[in-house]
Amino acid sequence: MAGEQTHWFLREGCNLPRCSYCFGPLAVQQAINLEQDTKLAKELVANGIKSVVLGGGEPLLASNIKDVLKTLKDGGIYTSLHTNGLYLTEERLDELTGLVDEIALPIDTTDRTRQSQLRSQQFLPVFDNIENLADSINNRGINLGWHTVFTNLNSGDIPALYDFLCQHNFKFWRIYEYNDDLARQGWLQYAGDDQEKVKKSYISADTLSNPGTTAAGGTDCLLADFLRMEETMQRIGDDRVCFVARKDELAHPYMFLRPNGDVNYYNWCSVSQRRNLGNILKDSLPVVMSKSEDLRIDFDIEKGGDYTRDWLDATADMPVWARLWEGIGSINEELDEIETEEQAHEVIRLANLWLKRNGGKGDEIKFEDYFGFVEQD
């Protein structure tokens, strides 16, 4: 249990626009329970949790944030605060100094118009002040982190954004592949029965995503662009930069701890699900965490457990090159639909990149084992 990464949603309620790529569940205003928040923090300390990410909603809206952070800090827990930056004033930074180890800010592009498309105009003051915020965090000895969501709108902006971020010292920069499954689910919850909002939900999700085409073997999808950009950035050799794919077999699972004590489990193959493992205020943290261990080992296809079903569902809709080395689905039929030799070569190249990033073992996938293009007169 020690060392588990726990994403703690201190406050889900937030009267701010929903970001276009938001993968969080519907924000619901909850009654403030200061005693309960502190009890949750003490439970994490007592059970040897090593690091906690405080997210939201917006965690700085919690009136008792300092008390919670002090409890975690006194218990030896590394605390990372993920904030949208709107409430990160100089006075607030003074209060957080010594209580938080790390502050992470979101930025998706150096282009102001695209940033407003992704995070709405209400967040532009943070974008315009981002350099001052970065300096203020660094000057107080707090580690600085960056978060970027990789979408169809900003996929080509990563190199320029890297140059911009390198003007300030930072500990990490995580680039997350846009998760249209979770984003669509969140937007539909937000839309409710409003059909116009439902329509907007699908349009928003589709604009940021790119499923690609079978004729190109999925080499034109968002995940392909994600892999190519990851390869480009790896040539720089900066280990602070980390690309996080939405479906990555090596990715660690997330434990989302809600203000009421519920723990939701989410891993790469959960697709649009977050399983509720229980409530740590009722069942104790060890009991809840033991259920997550059961989910991780439930990978026996013969048993047909939940994890296996999730894995099969999650891989079924991936591009053919991402399934090539595992032989999942109608591989041969899909390969036959590819129209050009150039696209076929790119399928193999992407398949090997995916094989490498997912820890696949064995020889490199070879073009001649799957394709037999003949020169045309």
N, C-alpha and C positions, 0 to 999 in steps of 0.2 A: 504493500500500500504506500509506503514511504516513497516520495518522489513522483507520485501521480500529479499530472498537470490538471488543475481544476479551474475551469472558467466559472467565475462567480458573478452572477448577474444580481448585483446589489439592488438595483432599481430598474424594473422593466418599464415603468411609466415614464413617458417623455412627450411633452407637447411640441415636438418638432416634426418637420416633414420626414417621411420615410425615404431613406436613400434608395436609389433605383436598383442597386444590386444587393440590398439588405437581405441577409439569410436568416435573420433572427425571427423568432416567433412574434406573434402580435403582442405589442406592448399594452399592458393593462395597468392602470393606476391601482396601486395597492396601499392599504393603510400602513403608515409608518409604525414599525414595532422596533424601537431602539434596543430593547432587551433581547429580542430574538436575533437581531443582527449580531450582537456581541456574543450570544450563545453559539451561533454558527461559527464565528471566528475561533472561539475557544475549542470547539469540537475539532476543527481542522488542526489546531496546534496540538491538541492532546493525542491525535492519531498520526503524528509524524509526517504530515504533508509538507513537502519541501518548497513548493512554489504555487502561488495563486495569481490568476489573472482576474482583475476586477473590471468587468465590462458592463454593458447595458443593452438597451436604453443608454443612459448617461450616468455613470457612477458619481460624478461630482454633484448631482442633484440630491444625493443622499445627505441629509443634515448631519448624520453621525459618522460621516466617512472618516474623520480623523480618529475617532474612538476605535473603529474597526481596524484601521491601518495600524494603530498603536498596539492593539492586541496581537495582530499578526506579526508585527515587527518584534515585539517582546518575546514572541514564541519562536523566533528564528526563521520565519517563513520569508522567502524572497517574494516581494510583491511587485506586480507589474500592473500599472494603471492604464487602461485603454480608454481614451477620451476623444470626443470629437473636437475638443479644444475651445469651444465657445465660452466655457466658464473658467478657462485657465488663465486667470489674471496674475499679475505680479504678486498681489496679496495672497492669492490662493497657492501659488508656487512656494511662497515663504512658509505657509502652513504645512505644505506637503514635504518640505525638505527635512530629511532625517526619518521620515515615516514611510516613504515609498522608494523602492530601489530603481524603478524603471517607469518611464512614461512613453507610451506609444501614440503617435498621431497618424491620421489618415491623409494620404495624398496620392492622387491617381494620375496626374499629368502636370506638365508645366503650362498647359493651355487653359486659360481661365474659362473659356466658353465650354470646353469639354468637362472641366471640373464641375461647373454648375449643372451640366446635364446629368452627371453621375451622382452628385450630392445635393443638388438644389441650390438656389441662390442664397438661401438663408445661411449657408455655411461658407459663403465667399469671404466674409471678414476673417475667418481663420486662414483661408488660402492666401489672402493678401498680407496676413501678418505672420505667415509660417516661419520666415527666417528669424524674426525677433523671438518667436516662441522657442525655436530650436536653440538659439543662443542663451535664452533665459534658463532653459532646462540644463544645458551643459554647464553654465556658469555656477549652478548650484550643486554640481557634482552628482546629478541624477542621470542615469543612463538613458539615452534617447533611442527610440525605435520608430520605424516607419512601417505603415501598412498600405499596400496597394492592391486593388482588385483588378485583375487582368480581364478586360472585356473586349468586345469587338470594336468599341469606340476608342480605346486607348492602347491597343495592342502594340502599335508602332512607336509609342511614346517612351518606352522604357529606357533606352540608352540616354536620351536627353534628360530624363528625370534623374537617372543615376548621376550624371554630371552635376546637376543642380544639388542633389542631396549631399554629394561629396564636398560641397563648400562648408559643411558643418560636420563635426564629429558625430558619429552615431554607432550604436552597438549592433543593430540588425536592421535589415530591410526585408520584409516578407512580402512576396508577390503571390497572391492567391488567384488561382483560376476561378473565374466566375461560376457559381453554382446555381444554375437556372432552376433546378428541381426545388431547392430550398427557398430561393428567392420568389419563385412563382407561388409556392405554398404560402409564404408569408404575406405576399401581396393579396392573394385570394382571401385570406383571413381578414385582412384589412378592408377589403372591398365589401365583404358580407353579401347582402342581397342586392346591392347596387350594381346593376348590369353595366352601366358605363364604367364604373371602377373595375369591374371584372374584365371588361374589354381592355382597359388600360393596363391591367396587370399582365395580360398575355403579350400585349404590344411591347411593354417595357422589358419583359423577360426575353422576348425574341430579338429585340434590338441589340441587346448586350451579348447575346449568344450567337453562335454560328454552327449549325449542325453539319455543314458540309454536304457533299454529294457523293453518291455511289460511283458515278462515272469517273470521279477523280480519286476514288478509293479513300475518301475521307481526308485527303491531304490538304483540303481547303477548309477544314473545320477549326474551331477555336482552339481545341486541344493541340492540333498540329502547329498552329501559330505559337502557342504557349511553349511547346517543346523546342521549336526553332529559336525562340527568343531566349529560352533557358540556355541553349547551346551557345548562342552569341555572347551572353553575359558571362558564362563560365570561362570564356577565353580571357576575360579580364583578371581572373584569379582572385576575386575578392570574396572571402568566405563569409562575409557579413550578409551577403545577398543570398536569399533562400527562396526558391520557387516551390509553391505548395499546390500540387494538383488536387482537384476535387476527388478523384478516384486514384488513390495511390496506396498500394498494398503495404508500403513501408511506413505510412503515416501513423502517428500515434493517435489513439482515440481521445475524444474530448469528454470530460465530465462537466456538465453544466449544473451548477448549484444555484437554485433559485432562492429568492428571499424567504419563501415559506419553508425551506429545507428540502424540497424535492430535488432529486438528482436525476438528470437525464443523460443517457449515454448515446454518443454519436461517433461512429467510425466511418471510414471511407466508403464502405459498401452499404451503409444504412440508407443510401439514396435520400428519400425525403422524410425519414423517420428519426425520431429521437426517443429511444425507449426510456420509460420511467422505471428506475431501479428501486425506488422507495424514497423514504424521507428520513434524513439523518437525525432529526429531532425526535422521531418516533422509534426508528429501528436501530439507531446508532450507525456510525460511518462504516465500521468493519463489516456489518451485515450487508449494507448496501453495496460496498465495494466487492464483496465476494460474488455478487451476482454478475458484475462486469467480467470477472475472471471466467465464469461459466460461459459467457457469450464469446469470449476470445478463443476458447478451445473447441467450441462447437463448430468444427470445420470439416466434419466427416460426411462426405457426400452420401455414404450408405445410410447414415443416421437421418439425413435430411433435416437437420436442425435449422433454427432461424437464421443463424449466421450463414449457413450454406445457401439457403434460399435467397438471402440478401445478396450474397456474392454473385450468384447466377443472374439475378435481376440486374445488378449493377453493371456487370460486364456485357450483358446481351446487347445493349445499345451503344457500345463503344465502337469507334471506327475499326475497320477490319485490320489495320496495321497494329492496333493496340491489342488485338486478340490473336494475332498471327502465331506468336511463340507459344501460346497456350492451347491453340487449336479450338477455340470456343466458337460455336455457331457455324453457319454455312459459309466457311472460309472460301472454298473453291468457287462457289457460285458468285460470291461477291468479287473475287479477284477477276473473274471472267468479264465482269462489267466495266473494268477499267479500260479507258479508250486509248491512251497513248503510252508509249514506252517510257517517256519522261516521267509520267505520273507513277508508273509501275516502279521505277527506280526510287522515287521519293517514298513510296509505300514501304519499301525494304529499308530505306535509310531511317524513316521514322520508327519502324518496328524495332530496329536495333537500338535506337535512342531510348525507346520505351522499355526495352528489355534491360538495358543498362541501368536506368533510373529506378526500376522496380526490383533490382537484385536478382534478375533471372540468371540461371546458370546454363552452361552449355555453350556450344559453338555459336558464332555469329550467324544470323539468318542470311542466306545467300539468294541472290536474284534468280539464278538458274534453277533453283529448287521449286520456284513458284511460277515463273513466267517463261514463255517461249516465243517472244515476239519475233516475227519474220519481216525482213526488209521488203517493202512494197515497191513495185516498179512504178 
